[in-house]
């Protein structure tokens, strides 16, 4: 079973997180807090994945925009300090979703996660340490990636840094303001 293999990999890396992963993936294991993962229902022999749409507050069939290709985005870390449990939960969750889509659903998944490498917190911390903000950001980005590897979280397909897209971000914000979609 592909999902048991994923759970086994997580177990080797981080035993306490594995309990959550394994009990949600293996229907023979009773979860400690009453929730269980169920494989998508089959409809005419084909698996149908249903996901919760927070906008409509209903479960809806997952229909990718491009047949068997899925692109997913997760807001990445602001790299000025050590990763914490909230980071781990978020990125383990997105990694599991990617793996389920890819290994169970058979989708080709492109997973994009940005890295915020310029921010008031980064500037403040670098000033306190009398360091270049870019050096501080690169150091904590490397430590973040190391921590995620230790949790067996696969690296995203694409990891753009904010500093690499400043002109595009400025243009995007200008369009939002021009269309009166902003609260400025």
C-alpha positions in Angstrom: 0.0 0.0 0.0 1.5 3.3 -1.1 0.1 5.2 1.9 1.5 2.7 4.4 4.9 3.2 2.7 4.6 7.0 3.1 3.6 6.5 6.8 6.6 4.1 7.3 8.9 6.8 5.9 7.5 9.4 8.3 7.8 6.9 11.2 11.5 6.4 10.6 12.1 10.2 10.6 9.7 11.4 13.4 8.0 8.8 15.6 5.5 11.1 17.3 4.3 12.6 14.0 4.0 9.0 12.5 1.2 8.2 14.9 -0.9 10.9 13.3 0.1 9.9 9.7 -0.3 6.2 10.2 -3.7 6.3 11.9 -5.1 8.5 9.2 -3.8 6.4 6.4 -4.2 2.8 7.6 -7.9 1.8 8.0 -7.0 -1.1 10.3 -5.5 1.2 12.9 -7.9 2.9 15.3 -6.9 6.6 15.6 -6.4 7.8 19.1 -8.8 10.8 18.7 -11.6 9.3 16.7 -10.8 10.4 13.2 -10.0 8.0 10.4 -8.8 8.5 6.8 -10.9 6.8 4.1 -9.8 6.2 0.5 -11.8 8.2 -2.0 -15.1 6.5 -3.1 -15.1 4.7 -6.4 -17.6 5.8 -9.1 -17.7 3.6 -12.2 -14.4 2.1 -11.1 -12.6 5.5 -10.9 -11.6 7.0 -7.6 -13.3 10.4 -6.9 -11.6 12.7 -4.5 -13.8 15.1 -2.6 -12.4 18.1 -0.8 -13.8 20.8 1.5 -14.4 24.1 -0.1 -14.1 26.8 2.6 -15.8 29.4 0.4 -19.0 27.3 -0.1 -18.6 25.3 3.1 -19.3 22.1 1.3 -17.4 19.0 0.1 -17.0 19.1 -3.7 -15.5 16.7 -6.2 -11.9 17.6 -6.9 -11.6 18.4 -10.6 -8.1 19.6 -11.7 -8.0 22.4 -14.2 -5.6 20.5 -16.4 -6.6 16.8 -16.6 -3.9 14.9 -14.6 -1.8 18.0 -13.6 -2.2 19.8 -10.3 -0.5 22.9 -9.2 -0.7 23.7 -5.5 0.7 26.7 -3.5 1.5 27.1 0.1 2.8 30.3 1.7 6.3 29.5 2.9 8.3 30.7 5.9 9.6 34.1 6.7 13.2 33.1 7.4 14.6 35.0 10.3 14.5 32.4 13.1 14.1 28.7 13.7 11.2 26.6 12.4 8.6 25.8 15.0 5.8 23.3 15.5 3.4 25.4 13.5 5.7 25.3 10.5 6.1 21.5 10.9 2.4 21.0 11.0 1.7 23.1 7.9 4.4 21.7 5.7 3.8 18.0 6.8 0.1 18.6 5.9 0.9 20.0 2.5 3.5 17.3 1.8 0.9 14.6 2.7 -1.7 16.2 0.3 0.9 16.3 -2.5 1.8 12.7 -1.9 -1.8 11.5 -1.8 -2.5 13.4 -5.1 0.6 12.0 -6.7 0.8 8.5 -5.4 -2.8 7.6 -4.9 -4.5 9.9 -7.4 -1.8 9.5 -10.0 -1.6 13.3 -10.6 1.5 15.2 -11.8 1.9 17.7 -9.0 3.7 20.9 -9.1 4.1 22.2 -5.5 5.1 25.9 -5.1 6.1 27.4 -1.8 7.5 30.9 -1.5 10.3 31.9 0.9 9.9 35.4 2.4 13.5 36.5 2.5 12.8 40.2 3.0 10.6 41.5 5.8 10.6 43.9 8.7 11.4 41.0 11.1 14.4 40.0 9.0 15.6 43.6 8.8 15.2 44.1 12.5 17.0 40.8 13.4 19.9 41.5 11.1 20.3 45.0 12.5 20.4 43.6 16.1 23.0 41.1 15.0 24.9 43.6 12.8 24.6 41.3 9.8 23.5 41.6 6.2 19.8 40.7 5.9 20.4 38.5 2.9 23.0 36.4 4.8 20.6 36.1 7.8 17.8 35.0 5.5 19.9 32.4 3.6 21.2 30.9 6.9 17.7 30.5 8.3 16.3 29.2 4.9 19.0 26.5 4.9 18.1 25.6 8.5 14.4 25.5 7.6 15.1 23.1 4.7 17.3 20.9 6.9 14.5 20.7 9.5 11.9 19.8 6.9 14.2 17.1 5.5 14.6 15.6 9.0 10.8 15.4 9.1 10.8 13.6 5.7 9.0 16.5 4.1 9.9 16.5 0.4 11.2 19.8 -1.0 8.6 21.8 -3.1 8.9 21.6 -6.8 9.5 25.4 -6.9 10.6 27.7 -4.1 10.7 31.3 -5.3 12.2 33.9 -3.0 10.3 37.2 -2.5 13.5 39.2 -3.3 13.5 37.5 -6.8 10.1 38.9 -7.6 9.9 42.4 -6.2 9.0 44.2 -9.5 6.3 41.6 -10.2 4.9 42.0 -6.7 4.8 45.8 -7.0 3.0 45.5 -10.3 0.5 43.0 -8.9 -0.3 45.2 -5.9 -0.7 48.2 -8.2 -3.3 46.2 -10.3 -5.2 45.3 -7.1 -5.3 48.9 -6.0 -6.3 50.1 -9.4 -9.2 47.7 -9.5 -10.2 48.9 -6.0 -9.8 45.4 -4.5 -7.4 46.7 -1.8 -8.2 48.1 1.6 -5.5 50.8 1.3 
